[in-house]
């Protein structure tokens, strides 16, 4: 008798089984196809990513690196695969991060970010930022996925920002020091001048005091440079001739060198408006550049001419009236590839051991000239020398005088009543002495509110001040800028002179916009102060 289990399956059962196998095969093919599609998609994403992507196994060896990683490091794929991760990336955090690089089954969502270094094939090291995450499969860590990006540009920006912040801090400190320094110089220069005036017969003492006064003037210029080039102060421009400026700057820059100088300056050269300290520094830097271009000596030719440009017609500057200064050397010259870069900050071609150039001199000159609404250009040929051309706008011609007849004029005997407001006792004392020496009647105030009260009282008494000299910055009291507003409310045509040791303060450069009649920068000499007051009072008469 035959068992039922030994009977062959029915035809229908076979067909059902075939269909099931076909479905399983189809599902498997779809799964494999989906896996291939997914793998290709993620590989495409990895290969087209702009960041470096690295996969390493649990032995810390690289099993995959994308195209961006190869390009960034300069490697070929065969040079990287199978190598330890520390051959390519280095960083203290990477070495210490055992949770990500050991089979300790960390949190599958854990991620770490740190700064590291990428060792490139050509030997240089790039700063990078790395994000690492474990690769988990079936609950176990299979490796580590690292994504890295080049942060060298960001590092450079951070360093520049830090440098700028340091310079800003230094500038604030320098400004404060220069302010106090200028107050002391005001007293020093004033007392020296007064001492000279009382020494009628002792010529030796007068000569020594003259040298001391000259040293104080040099210290004044040094203070101005400190502020200008640490804080980028606006120029305090005054009308003046170019020849004295050039002679002083060149004599200092060429002192002790074997370079001769030839001047060709016409006697009818138009005056220009310039800040003596800043423009001297700009010319000094150009001359130093020329001097270093002629180590064996040579001739430096300096010329100037008046230019009236109705339209450009090939000129590199805007139409107008200009004074052009040309400083031409006989040095090694500058090649064309570098000529358009010489005014860039930190650009230099000097490589002379300990005398490597910082690349700031010509950049400062260019900045100063531009701040004077001028232009600075260079022409050069290798072995033929270099010529620098400075275009400076001419001084504005004086227009008709303003109607200031309602202001207070000095008495007929010439006595000028002056109110001095300054928070430094030593400055008040020397300014009073200097002005009384010139025949002025002087009253003193320590801060703005006191000066306003004195001004109002004297006006009500019928004995008003002709001129008020106001210190711009006052510690713990009303400043000169606040005080002049109060004074103008009392007397709209008040003759107020602003004074400050902050030589780069915008109030000094544009005093009229703040209600002042004139400005004088500390440290000022007796002649400068007397001339300023006379100009103000004569305009009122």
Phi, psi and omega in degrees: 000134184268130179289152179293329181291337181277352181285139179297150179295157180288164181298321180296322179294322178297317180298320179297320181293321179298317180297320179297318178296319179298318179297319179297317179296318180296317180297320179296317179297319179296320179296315179297320180294318177297320177297316178297318179297317179295318179297317179295321180296313181289328176292320178297318178298317180294319184287333181263358180293148178273350179259155177287130177237126182230137174241124177236153183273188184286349174268011179064032177250146185281124177250347178203142172215136184276177185297319180299322178294320179295318181293317182298319181272346180078024184257165164263154184302320183295337180279349186249315186301134179086352181276151176297146183298330183287347173291332186257313183245145180220137179179142183299319181293324181296320181289329184272349187277076184289332181298329182269336186248013175234160180277060183257010179051063179287179175305124184296341179261006182292142178219144177232146179229132178206165174271138181216187181233141177253122178273110182276162183296325183280002174104339181276161185244130179255136172286134181226162174245127188244134170245127183239143178213142180286150175260115186249133176219128181056035176082001181239147178284128180256344182171196181225134176256123181243132174242128185230147177228147178287123180243022181296321179295318179295319178299318180298317178295320180296320179294319178295319178296318178296318178298318180295319179295322178295316179297322179296317179296317178297321180297317178297317178296315181297321179297317179295317178296315181297324179299310179293322179298318181290326174299316178294320179296325177302314179294316181300310181297321180294313180295323177297316180297317179295320178297320177299323185288338181263351178265089184276328189251336184275091184292325180295317179295320179296322179294319179294319177295325176298320177295320178296320178295321178296319178296323179294323177295319177297321177295324176299314180296322178297320178297318179298318179296320180303315181288313185300315188262358170259334182241356179065043184295152176290145181290143173265089189275137175224149179296142179190165178275152185279326187302310179300323179299313181294317182298316181293315182294318183287322181298324179287316184290329184261004182300129178080003181261170177258029180258128176267156183234134177242126179257141171220084184243119181291148182291337182263024181297135181293145174287154177234165176260123181209156171273114188302316182294312183293315183291326175299319179294320180298314180292321178303315180298319179296317181293320177299319178299318179293320179298317180289338177282349179236066184297335179267006181095175181158196182241132176255120183258126181239124179221162179213153178206158177273137179231127173245107189251105179287329176206168190303303177045045178092348177285146182275007183237168180289157176301148180149191179254125187227153164253123180255126177250128180241127177241112189237129179250175178247031188277200186286343180081175182232132180289158184299326183292338180257346190299322182276005180247355191292340179265003178285138177300138176069006175275130178206150175249008183277122175225081186234056178061238183290347182259033177300137181283149177273343179075027181250339187301306181288329177296320178294317179301315180297318180296318180297313181297319179295323177293343174266015183059032179247188181226149177225124180230163177226142172235138183199154171221140177305134180070358183249359179093178183226141176238126175257132181244120176253125175252118180241134178292145182287160179295142180294135178288138181291135179266190180297147182292147177284154177280103180238029185297339180281354178286171181274125181256154178295160176294167184293336179282000175089001180289126180250124178269122186238134173253122181253126175241117178205141183276355179259119182300321183293328178287318178300318183296310184288325178294320177298316181297317181295317183288322177294331177295331180267006175097009179276155171260123192240137170237155188237145173221147183272332181208175192297317183297320178295320179296319179297317180297318179295319180298317181294316183295317181293327178291320179293330179280355181079018181230059190287162175282144175276325185220143174238126177256113188246128173287135185288317185248123182234127179281120174072024179203182181290130182281169177296326180293323177286321184294322183294329176295319178295320181293321181290333175292330178277314181222101184303332182258027179301139178265098185246130177251127179268141180225142180199152171273350174275090188294343183259008182293134182299336179297322180292326183280334182225056189298327182298327181291343181255008176096004180268158179266330181202173179221146175220132186262133174285144356279135180251150178272169179296319179296318181295317180293316180297318180296319180297315181293320179298317180299319181293315183287325177294325177295329179284334179279000000 
